Amino acid sequence: MREGYDQASTNKIAAMAGVSIGSLYQYFPSKEALVAAVMERHAQELSRVARDAFREVVGRPVEVAARALVKAGIDAHRVNPRLHRVLDEQVPRTGRLEQVDAAVNGARLLFRDHLEAHRHEIDVADPELAAFVVVTSVEALTHTAVLHRPDLLAGHRAEAFVDEVTRLVLRYLKAA
C-alpha cells in the first residue's frame, strides 16, 4: 500500500508479506477484503484508545474528561498516521464506513454517559446532542490535523493543540 491503493495488487502484497498468493487468497479473496480487514483492525485500535482514556476519567470532573477526550482523539489518530491517511482515501471504495462510524459512535456514547453523570457541571440541555457536537468536532479537528497538519500532533505543538481544542470544548459545554 506504500505505492497507493490503485498500484497495490494481491501479488505485490503477498510478495511483501513473504507468503504465497494462494495463502493470501485463503484468508483474503480480494484486495478489497484485505483492505477491509486492515481497516477493521485499525478501527478497533482507535476504539481501544478511546475506551482506555475514558476508564481513566470515570467520576472525574468534565474538564478532566474533556481533555482526556481530546487527547484520546489525538492519540488515536497518532496510531499509524500513514495508514490512517491511506485508509481515509480507501474507505469510500470499500463500503466500510460503518466500521469508522462505530469507532466514533463508541466514543460519543462514552462521552454522553460522562456528561449525563455530570449534568450539574455543564450548561447544555441535552447531553446526547452535546456529546455528538463535541465528539464530532474533536474527530474533525484531529482527523484534519492528521491529513493536513501533522505538525500539530508532535512535540510541543501537540500539547498546544490539546489545550486549544479542550478550550473550545469546555467553552461550548460551559457556555452560560
C-alpha positions in Angstrom: 0.0 0.0 0.0 3.1 2.2 0.1 2.5 2.9 -3.6 -1.2 3.6 -3.1 -4.3 1.5 -3.4 -4.5 1.6 -7.2 -1.0 0.3 -7.7 -1.3 -2.3 -5.0 -2.1 -5.8 -6.1 -2.6 -9.1 -4.2 0.6 -10.4 -5.9 2.6 -7.5 -4.6 1.1 -7.7 -1.1 1.8 -11.5 -0.9 5.4 -10.9 -2.0 5.9 -8.1 0.6 4.3 -10.3 3.3 6.5 -13.2 2.3 3.6 -15.6 1.6 2.4 -17.3 -1.5 -0.5 -15.7 -3.4 -2.5 -18.9 -2.6 -2.0 -18.4 1.1 -3.1 -14.8 0.8 -6.2 -15.8 -1.1 -7.0 -18.4 1.5 -7.7 -15.6 4.0 -8.5 -12.6 1.7 -10.3 -13.3 -1.5 -9.5 -9.9 -2.9 -7.6 -6.7 -2.4 -10.7 -5.1 -1.1 -11.2 -7.8 1.5 -7.6 -7.3 2.7 -8.1 -3.5 3.0 -11.4 -4.1 4.8 -9.6 -6.3 7.4 -6.8 -3.8 7.9 -9.5 -1.1 8.3 -11.4 -3.1 10.9 -8.2 -3.7 12.9 -7.3 0.0 12.7 -10.8 0.9 13.9 -10.6 -1.5 16.8 -7.3 0.1 17.8 -8.8 3.6 17.7 -11.8 2.4 19.8 -9.4 0.8 22.3 -7.6 4.2 22.7 -10.9 6.0 23.4 -12.1 3.3 25.9 -8.8 3.4 27.8 -9.0 7.1 28.1 -12.5 7.1 29.5 -11.7 4.4 32.0 -9.1 6.8 33.4 -11.6 9.6 34.0 -14.7 7.9 35.3 -16.0 10.1 38.1 -13.7 12.9 37.4 -14.9 16.5 36.5 -16.0 17.4 33.0 -12.8 19.4 32.5 -10.7 16.3 33.0 -12.9 14.2 30.8 -12.9 16.8 28.0 -9.2 17.0 28.0 -9.0 13.2 28.0 -11.4 13.0 25.0 -9.3 15.5 23.1 -6.0 13.7 24.0 -7.5 10.3 23.1 -8.7 11.7 19.7 -5.2 12.9 19.0 -3.6 9.7 20.3 -6.0 7.6 18.3 -5.0 9.5 15.2 -1.3 9.0 16.0 -1.8 5.2 15.7 -0.1 4.7 12.4 -1.0 8.1 10.7 0.3 6.9 7.3 -2.1 4.0 7.4 -4.8 6.3 8.6 -4.3 8.6 5.5 -4.4 5.6 3.1 -7.5 4.2 4.7 -9.2 7.6 4.7 -8.8 7.6 0.9 -10.0 4.0 0.6 -13.0 3.8 3.0 -15.5 5.0 0.3 -14.2 2.4 -2.1 -14.7 -0.5 0.3 -18.1 0.5 1.6 -16.9 0.0 5.2 -17.9 3.4 6.6 -19.8 1.6 9.4 -16.5 0.5 10.9 -15.3 4.1 11.1 -18.7 5.2 12.4 -18.7 2.5 15.1 -15.5 3.7 16.5 -16.7 7.4 16.6 -20.1 6.3 18.0 -18.4 4.4 20.8 -16.5 7.5 21.9 -19.7 9.5 21.6 -21.6 7.1 23.9 -18.8 7.1 26.4 -18.8 10.9 26.5 -22.6 11.1 26.6 -22.6 8.8 29.7 -20.0 11.0 31.3 -22.0 14.2 30.6 -25.2 12.6 32.0 -23.3 11.7 35.2 -22.0 15.3 35.4 -25.0 17.3 34.3 -24.5 19.7 37.3 -21.2 20.8 35.7 -22.4 21.7 32.2 -24.7 24.3 30.7 -26.1 22.3 27.8 -29.6 21.0 28.0 -29.2 17.8 26.0 -26.1 15.6 26.9 -26.8 13.3 23.8 -26.7 16.3 21.5 -23.7 17.8 23.3 -21.8 14.5 23.0 -22.5 14.4 19.3 -21.3 18.0 18.8 -18.2 17.5 20.9 -17.1 14.1 19.6 -17.7 15.2 16.0 -15.8 18.4 16.5 -12.8 16.6 18.1 -12.9 13.9 15.4 -13.0 16.5 12.7 -10.1 18.6 14.1 -7.8 15.7 14.9 -8.6 13.9 11.6 -7.9 17.1 9.7 -4.6 17.6 11.6 -3.5 14.1 10.6 -4.3 14.7 7.0 -3.2 18.3 6.6 -1.3 19.5 9.6 0.7 16.6 11.1 2.9 19.2 12.7 0.1 19.8 15.2 0.4 16.2 16.5 4.1 16.2 17.5 6.2 17.8 20.2 5.2 21.0 22.0 2.6 21.7 19.2 0.6 18.7 20.2 0.2 20.0 23.8 -0.8 23.4 22.5 -3.3 21.7 20.1 -4.8 19.7 23.0 -5.1 22.9 25.0 -6.9 24.8 22.2 -9.3 22.0 21.4 -10.1 21.4 25.1 -10.7 25.2 25.5 -13.2 25.0 22.5 -15.0 22.0 24.0 -15.2 23.5 27.5 -16.5 26.9 26.3 -19.3 25.0 24.5 -20.1 22.8 27.5 -20.0 25.7 30.0 -21.3 28.5 27.8 -23.5 30.2 30.4 
